[in-house]
């Protein structure tokens, strides 16, 4: 024998169903997961500001450890939010086309900002030059590749691959080693991250070639 749910639980259930239906009917809906991703993007200039001001204080010979701590905390929050928005999207069925675009974009912006800030400022621990070159090259090629696919094929189909996420994770580990001034760990994390940067970059280049080849010759506007 079943009993009717209390009115509050019924309303919560109805609201949840309505939210899920809205997300399905509107693939570009700004879900909770997407909001977290947007917050991660907004945290990037905050991190850059704290990191640059700290690097400037180091250059002046008066390191301000408060700025250092603020930069580390903001970067940690931004990095952890990547796992949080992914969990929420999967757990509450909030996957959307907007999320597929925003999530990798936020990852790329955070990586580019961190690599450039730590490499081209007076930050005490320097990332290896080969890691910087590979990281920047991968992100530039990925972004340029998306425009080439759009021009040649008429549309870009984003297919996430596990190596991309592992690449992001290992890059964060390498950047964190530099931020935390772990000089003994930095060479190892940089080497591992570079391996996955090259691997994931090669997979995305192949996928770009496949999509362009599948589109075939002709006017891209016809696809």
C-alpha positions as CSV (number, residue, x, y, z in Angstrom):
1,X,0.0,0.0,0.0
2,X,1.4,3.4,-1.0
3,X,0.7,6.8,0.5
4,X,0.6,10.1,-1.4
5,X,3.7,12.2,-1.0
6,X,3.5,15.4,1.1
7,X,2.7,18.5,-0.9
8,X,6.2,19.9,-0.5
9,X,7.8,16.7,-1.9
10,X,5.2,16.7,-4.7
11,X,6.2,20.2,-5.6
12,X,9.9,19.4,-5.5
13,X,9.3,16.4,-7.8
14,X,7.3,18.5,-10.2
15,X,10.0,21.2,-10.3
16,X,12.7,18.7,-10.9
17,X,10.8,17.1,-13.8
18,X,10.1,20.5,-15.3
19,X,13.8,21.5,-15.0
20,X,14.9,18.2,-16.6
21,X,12.3,18.7,-19.4
22,X,13.5,22.3,-20.0
23,X,17.1,21.1,-20.2
24,X,16.2,18.5,-22.8
25,X,14.0,20.9,-24.9
26,X,16.6,23.7,-24.7
27,X,20.1,22.3,-25.2
28,X,21.7,25.7,-24.6
29,X,20.0,26.2,-21.2
30,X,22.2,27.6,-18.5
31,X,22.1,24.7,-16.0
32,X,23.8,24.6,-12.6
33,X,26.7,22.8,-14.1
34,X,27.1,25.5,-16.8
35,X,26.9,28.2,-14.1
36,X,29.8,26.6,-12.3
37,X,31.7,26.5,-15.5
38,X,31.0,30.2,-16.1
39,X,32.2,31.0,-12.6
40,X,35.5,29.1,-13.4
41,X,35.9,31.4,-16.4
42,X,35.3,34.5,-14.3
43,X,37.9,33.3,-11.8
44,X,40.6,33.3,-14.4
45,X,41.3,37.1,-14.5
46,X,41.1,37.0,-10.6
47,X,43.9,34.4,-10.5
48,X,46.0,36.2,-13.1
49,X,45.7,39.5,-11.2
50,X,46.8,37.9,-7.8
51,X,49.6,36.0,-9.5
52,X,51.0,39.0,-11.4
53,X,50.9,41.2,-8.4
54,X,52.7,38.6,-6.4
55,X,55.3,38.1,-9.2
56,X,55.8,41.9,-9.2
57,X,56.4,41.9,-5.4
58,X,59.0,39.2,-5.9
59,X,60.7,41.2,-8.5
60,X,60.8,44.2,-6.2
61,X,62.4,42.1,-3.5
62,X,59.5,42.2,-1.1
63,X,57.4,39.1,-1.8
64,X,53.8,39.5,-0.5
65,X,52.8,36.0,0.7
66,X,49.2,37.1,1.0
67,X,49.0,37.6,-2.8
68,X,50.7,34.2,-3.2
69,X,48.2,32.5,-1.0
70,X,45.3,34.2,-2.8
71,X,46.6,33.1,-6.2
72,X,47.0,29.5,-5.1
73,X,43.5,29.4,-3.5
74,X,41.8,30.9,-6.6
75,X,43.6,28.5,-8.9
76,X,42.7,25.6,-6.7
77,X,39.0,26.6,-6.6
78,X,38.9,27.1,-10.4
79,X,40.6,23.7,-11.0
80,X,38.4,21.8,-8.6
81,X,35.3,23.3,-10.1
82,X,36.1,21.4,-13.3
83,X,35.4,18.1,-11.5
84,X,32.4,19.5,-9.7
85,X,30.5,20.7,-12.8
86,X,31.2,17.4,-14.6
87,X,29.8,15.5,-11.6
88,X,26.7,17.6,-11.4
89,X,26.1,17.3,-15.2
90,X,26.3,13.5,-15.0
91,X,24.5,13.0,-11.7
92,X,21.6,15.3,-12.5
93,X,21.4,14.7,-16.2
94,X,22.4,18.3,-17.0
95,X,24.5,17.5,-20.1
96,X,23.9,20.2,-22.7
97,X,25.4,21.5,-26.0
98,X,26.3,24.7,-24.1
99,X,28.2,22.6,-21.5
100,X,30.1,20.7,-24.2
101,X,31.3,24.0,-25.6
102,X,31.9,25.9,-22.3
103,X,33.7,23.1,-20.3
104,X,36.7,22.6,-22.7
105,X,36.8,26.4,-23.4
106,X,37.1,27.0,-19.6
107,X,39.8,24.4,-19.4
108,X,41.8,25.9,-22.2
109,X,41.5,29.5,-20.9
110,X,42.6,28.4,-17.4
111,X,45.6,26.5,-18.8
112,X,46.7,29.3,-21.2
113,X,46.3,31.9,-18.4
114,X,48.3,29.8,-15.9
115,X,51.1,28.8,-18.3
116,X,51.6,32.3,-19.6
117,X,51.4,34.0,-16.2
118,X,53.9,31.6,-14.6
119,X,56.2,31.6,-17.5
120,X,56.4,35.2,-18.5
121,X,56.4,36.8,-15.1
122,X,58.8,36.9,-12.2
123,X,57.1,33.8,-10.6
124,X,59.8,32.0,-8.5
125,X,59.4,28.5,-10.0
126,X,59.5,28.3,-13.8
127,X,57.8,25.8,-15.9
128,X,60.1,23.9,-18.4
129,X,60.3,25.6,-21.7
130,X,59.3,22.4,-23.6
131,X,56.2,22.2,-21.5
132,X,55.2,25.8,-22.2
133,X,55.8,25.3,-26.0
134,X,53.8,22.1,-26.2
135,X,50.9,23.4,-24.0
136,X,50.6,26.7,-26.0
137,X,50.9,24.9,-29.3
138,X,48.2,22.3,-28.5
139,X,45.7,25.0,-27.4
140,X,46.4,27.2,-30.4
141,X,46.1,24.3,-32.8
142,X,42.9,23.1,-31.2
143,X,41.3,26.5,-31.5
144,X,42.5,27.0,-35.0
145,X,41.4,23.5,-35.9
146,X,37.9,24.2,-34.8
147,X,37.7,27.2,-37.2
148,X,39.2,25.1,-40.1
149,X,36.6,22.3,-39.5
150,X,33.8,24.9,-39.3
151,X,34.9,26.4,-42.6
152,X,35.5,23.1,-44.4
153,X,32.7,20.9,-43.0
154,X,30.1,23.5,-42.1
155,X,29.9,22.4,-38.5
156,X,32.1,21.3,-35.6
157,X,31.3,18.1,-33.8
158,X,33.0,18.1,-30.4
159,X,33.8,14.5,-29.3
160,X,35.5,14.6,-25.9
161,X,38.3,12.0,-25.4
162,X,39.6,10.7,-22.1
163,X,43.1,11.7,-23.0
164,X,42.0,15.3,-23.1
165,X,40.8,15.2,-19.5
166,X,43.9,13.4,-18.4
167,X,45.9,16.0,-20.2
168,X,44.1,18.8,-18.4
169,X,44.6,17.0,-15.0
170,X,48.3,16.5,-15.6
171,X,48.8,20.0,-16.8
172,X,47.1,21.2,-13.6
173,X,49.5,19.0,-11.6
174,X,52.5,20.5,-13.4
175,X,51.2,24.1,-12.9
176,X,50.4,23.3,-9.3
177,X,54.0,22.0,-8.8
178,X,55.3,25.4,-10.0
179,X,52.8,27.4,-8.0
180,X,53.6,25.5,-4.8
181,X,57.3,25.8,-5.6
182,X,57.9,22.1,-5.5
183,X,61.1,22.1,-7.6
184,X,61.8,18.4,-7.0
185,X,58.3,17.4,-8.4
186,X,58.1,19.9,-11.3
187,X,60.2,18.0,-13.8
188,X,58.2,14.8,-13.4
189,X,54.8,16.4,-13.6
190,X,55.8,18.5,-16.6
191,X,57.1,15.4,-18.4
192,X,53.9,13.4,-17.7
193,X,51.7,16.4,-18.7
194,X,53.7,16.9,-22.0
195,X,53.2,13.2,-22.9
196,X,49.4,13.5,-22.6
197,X,49.4,17.0,-24.3
198,X,51.1,15.4,-27.3
199,X,48.8,12.3,-27.2
200,X,45.5,14.2,-26.9
201,X,46.7,16.8,-29.5
202,X,47.4,14.0,-32.0
203,X,44.0,12.5,-31.4
204,X,42.2,15.8,-31.9
205,X,44.2,16.4,-35.1
206,X,43.1,13.0,-36.4
207,X,39.5,13.8,-35.5
208,X,39.7,17.1,-37.3
209,X,41.0,15.4,-40.4
210,X,38.3,12.7,-40.2
211,X,35.5,15.4,-39.9
212,X,36.9,17.4,-42.8
213,X,37.3,14.2,-45.0
214,X,33.8,13.1,-44.1
215,X,32.3,16.4,-45.3
216,X,33.8,15.9,-48.7
217,X,34.4,18.6,-51.4
218,X,31.9,21.3,-52.1
219,X,30.4,24.4,-50.6
220,X,30.6,24.1,-46.7
221,X,27.3,26.0,-46.5
222,X,25.6,23.0,-48.1
223,X,26.5,20.7,-45.1
